Amino acid sequence: FAQVRFWPGNAMAVRTQSALPANEWVQVAVSHEATGRAAGLHIYVNGEPAGTEVVRDHLTKNMEAGGGATYFGGQHGLTFGARFRSTGIKDALVDELRVYTRALTAIEVAQIHDGKSLPEAIASKDEAMLRPYYFSALDADALKAREELRQARERLFADETNVFDIMTMEELPQPRQAYILTRGAYDAPRNRPVGRQTPASLNPFPKDAPRNRLGLARWLTDPRNPLTARVAVNRFWQIFFGRGLVATTENFGTQGALPTHPELLDWLARDFIASGWNAKVLCKKIVLSSTYRQQSASPQQLRERDPDNLLLARGPSRRLPAEMLRDAALAEGGLLSAKIGGPPVKPYQPPGLWREQNAFLPAYVTDKGEGLYRRSLYTFWRRTSPPPNMLTFDMPSREVCVVRRQSTSTPLQPLVLLNDPQFVEAARGLGERMLQQGGNTPEQRIVFAFRVCATREPSDRERQLLTRLYEGQRALFQNDPGSAKKYVGIGEHAIAKGLDPGELAAAAVVANAIMNLDAAIMIR
């Protein structure tokens, strides 16, 4: 018998020491004192206590039926049968099921089985059997104290439920024996066991550090060990330049690439350590450097000589990653939430997506209000069914750790930016800003939107093309008010009051076009 919130981290389970007899009816009773401990759980077979052994004894928080969503997308009360990923009472028949509102004592269980145990215990004055029954069912003071205890537990459960669970690791009381494996085969260990140690080719392990994860953490961050800082600095460099000083960001070993600028890598690593591992200081140093602030444009001869910009003779040129594209669009539309922390949120996704991947999954329910506009960092992520708009822009599915992402350019990407409700709604938000803050003429509004998205003013040709688009869309929507209302109605965010739908729709189309320009989605 088990009570499980999630196995094995938060669960309590016991099992009988002997199997139930086959091919006969058996009365099985389970009595639990709701203490969350295996010691309070008792199993009876045909009215007699059964010998049990503890399988798991770590249960916390509330275990009320229906306290959480099921794998089938709903919330159910008490159900009887097999649990998901569990066989349950396989190949067994159930004739009768009874549920009681309190934990039954041994004499009560026996009475249910044979119908005579309680009168016989009273007649024989069997105090050992009657005492638990009396204080459990009859004594007024005991019943009052039990009710007070129940209410106190409810308050405790309410407080515990608001505390999020975080999975952690702990050291084993006795470390497992480890062996060097012959060619990595788990069934071919060498005879001599080995202890905990770091590679001899790296810095020696501190003599005063414990041989556990704490000691390993101290070794990793030891100022005399530059490897950790080099790896961290290289990853930050990759974020800004699209390529690390060591191209194989995930591999600093013998199979990895050599650094293009080893002195620069070492200097940044040492400076990173000296700053107290301050990532903000490191990022500021990189973006304010003359190397990063160079123009990405360069002569054809230089590009032919150095196509991958290994010489750092020009500034970076790369597309924004998926998360930054979405967050930038929300910020440009004035929709991005500044809230920090909290549980994951569920922004727009195609309807029925989870069920198409797995019929056992619950339906994806889109959030309302602020949850739609939080940073992509907080997006709920299911590895078997990740957000399609993120995958289109090369975001990994998180089934494996990916340090260096691919960067592709496909026809699906502009389709997402032009049609995804998140981006269309953000474009409408920018359209509202154009009408409210951008000025009175199409040219002024276009300049405003361009500066918001591209951080520069448009060229004469860009201004002419966008003005022509603006005027054409305005005429189109003024002749078809229904289409204008339908277009600006995409998304949950309320439309600003006092704006003409046709004018807003035209501004939103132009805003969407600007948000899709190379100048808006590329870092140059």
Secondary structure, 3 states (H helix, E strand, C coil): CEEEEECCCEEEEEEECCCCCCCCCCCEEEEECCCCCHHHEEEEECCEECCEEEEEEECCCCCCCCCCCCCCCCCCCCCCCCCCCCCCCCCCCCCCCCCCCCCCCHHHHHHHHHCCHHHHHHHCCCHHHHHHHHHHHCCHHHHHHHHHHHHHHHHHHHHHHCCCCCCCCCCCCCCCCEEEEHHHCCCCEEEEEECCCCCCCCCCCCCCCCCCHHHHHHHHCCCCCCHHHHHHHHHHHHHHHCCCCCCCCCCCCCCCCCCCCHHHHHHHHHHHHHCCCCHHHHHHHHHCCCCCCCCCCCCHHHHHHCCCCCCCCCCCCEECCHHHHHHHHHHHCCCCCCCCCCCCECCCCCCCHHHHHCCCCCCCCCCCHHHHHCCHHHECCCCCCCCHHHHHCCCCCCCCCCCCCCCCCCCHHHHHHHHCHHHHHHHHHHHHHHHHHCCCCHHHHHHHHHHHHHCCCCCHHHHHHHHHHHHHHHHHHHHCHHHHHHHHCCCCCCCCCCCCHHHHHHHHHHHHHHHCCHHHHEEC
